[in-house]
Amino acid sequence: MTAIGSIPLAVQTYYDGQYNARDSVHEAGRLIGRYTEHSAPVLAWPQRVADVPYGDSPTELLDIYPADTPDAPVFIFIHGGYWRALGKQDSACVVPALHAAGVTVVVIDYDLMPQASLDHIVDQVRKATAWVFHHIAGYGADPQRIHVSGSSAGGHLAGMLVTGQWHADYRVPQDVVKGAVLLSGLFDLQPLTVLLPNTWMQMDEACAMRNSPRFLLPPPGAAQACPILVCCGEYESREFKRQSTDFLQAWNARCLPGAWVETPGTNHFDLVLTLADPASPLFVATLQLLQPQPAA
């Protein structure tokens, strides 16, 4: 008996489970609810600059939380939700700890599947990053110190900002991103073309390849390649862990700077809340990444 294509049903069932993040976590819905709960008071901050357009579509919006100090580093956060759920209103929970450390935080929205294609979403994230580069100085931050991060689908989208030759099309320098924090990302989308997520992703093989950071790496020793931090929750599935470790190994194999961050006791969903904890190893490593890097 077979499932999609020539994949045995038992094999597909196994891998569908491996890529079902919700099934890997008890009370996943409650943990996701904590994003909204912890974000609500931040959305009411008087210094929040809300719903700034970064494109022509009415949905292409971002929120800016300017630092209290001038020429601050910039941290762009991209929400997860398997490209089909959540939004910037659920992601302000990452802001307070970073803001208290003198960082300007930008949280972006993008259109969701199945109404939007993956190509469209990747375009939006790159467009938002270009907007930040061209305009963030007007909010007191340093456009030469832009860093990106995201969780799950957001980790993939952040990966698409540090790979690929997209920069000229968006009028930004190749080193526009100075560092990235990639949380529980998916970096090789080929397996998803025959698994449950493709019921809403609707990818063919070509789409999966052109949107897989794993196959869009900068050339060995590229001067424009930024340092990256990669991590997964301790209790994530084998496939989610493999995706992250394989990507980091491929990055390092090209003599590009990257490191793994251990996050003990975490799962796919509370890893984001760990980023919001100033005492966590993930936050400490992130803050170190945001500091000016010595010249090569």
Buried (B, 14 or more C-beta within 10 A) or exposed (E): EEBEEEBEEEEBEEBBBBBBBEEBBEEBEEBBEBBBEBBEEBBEBEEBEBEBEBBEBEBBBBBBBBBEEEBBBBBBBBBBBBBBEBBBBBBBBBBBBBBEBBBBBBBBBBBBBEEBBBEEBBBBBBBBBBBBBBBBBEBBBBBBBBBBBBBBBBBBBBBBBBBBEBBEEBEBEBBBBBBBBBBBBBBBBEBBBBBBBBEBBEBEEEBBBBBBBBBBBBEEEBEEBBBBBBBBBEBBBEBBBBBBEEBBEBBBEBEBBBBBBEBEEBBBBBBBBBBBEEEBBBBEBBBEBBEEEEEE
